[in-house]
Amino acid sequence: MLRFKSTRGIVLFGRPVSDQTLIRTSWILPTASVLLATIIHYLSGNYRDIPFFISETDHPGIEDHVFSIGLFCSAIVQLIVSVRLFFLFKPIASPKLHHFAFACGLASSTHLAVLAFVTMEQNIEVHVYTALVVFHGGFAWAFATHFSLPKSNSKGRSIRVYSLLLALASLLVMTFTIRDGIQSGIKELGVQESEVGLEYLQPWIVYAAPAEYFLFFGLIACLASFSWDIQHYTSEGQDTSIE
């Protein structure tokens, strides 16, 4: 059903899929899903407040299906990409960093599959946990993969450096603003961490929600940047077969 032994990609149900197509799908699919779900959520008037988190678009209605199906399919594609890039770059990558990146890629993609169907309303603790693994794991995967490649393409490397800086800054803004909001809620409302609602947190979400979108697009740009490294690697006549 799925083979990774093709010299320039994978074989899916007997059909060859090039590495370039695989990478392109891995960033276009989640980008289209998030943007479409966000637009539908806004135009339908279902939004709680503005700005809102990406996960808030997982709201009963059309946007719910776009969000869940789109991100679940994205998780499958990104899992395949993690495996393919692990074997593709294995001959030239730093072993320890490359194995660490592979583990992060698997963790991020599998948790994204869960996140696609666990809404904030259903189970806030599971949702927050999976979201943390997706974002932190995705960043760690891009970071470790980037530094594990000694001969990366200059254009791909440049795009990744700026994208990683954007993602890191956004991750810090989102993490610390929400942390401050939750701590404030615990003290002011006298409730547990999981009971601090989004309505109370909105003054902090004003900063955290845009940061989440910037973090998302930063990680998407990192994914897209590997297309140049694949071109660079295969153009050198390296054997990309997987034994």
Secondary structure, DSSP 8 states (H G I E B T S, - for coil): -EE---TTEEEETTEEEEHHHHHHHHHHHHHHHHHHHHHHHHHTT--SSSS--GGGG--TTHHHHHHHHHHHHHHHHHHHHHHHHHHHHTTTS-HHHHHHHHHHHHHHHHHHHHHTT--TTT-HHHHHHHHHHHHHHHHHHHHHHHHH-TT--HHHHHHHHHHHHHHHHHHHHHHHHHHHHHHHHHHHH---GGG--HHHHHHHHHHHHHHHHHHHHHHHHHHHHHHHHHHHHHHTT------
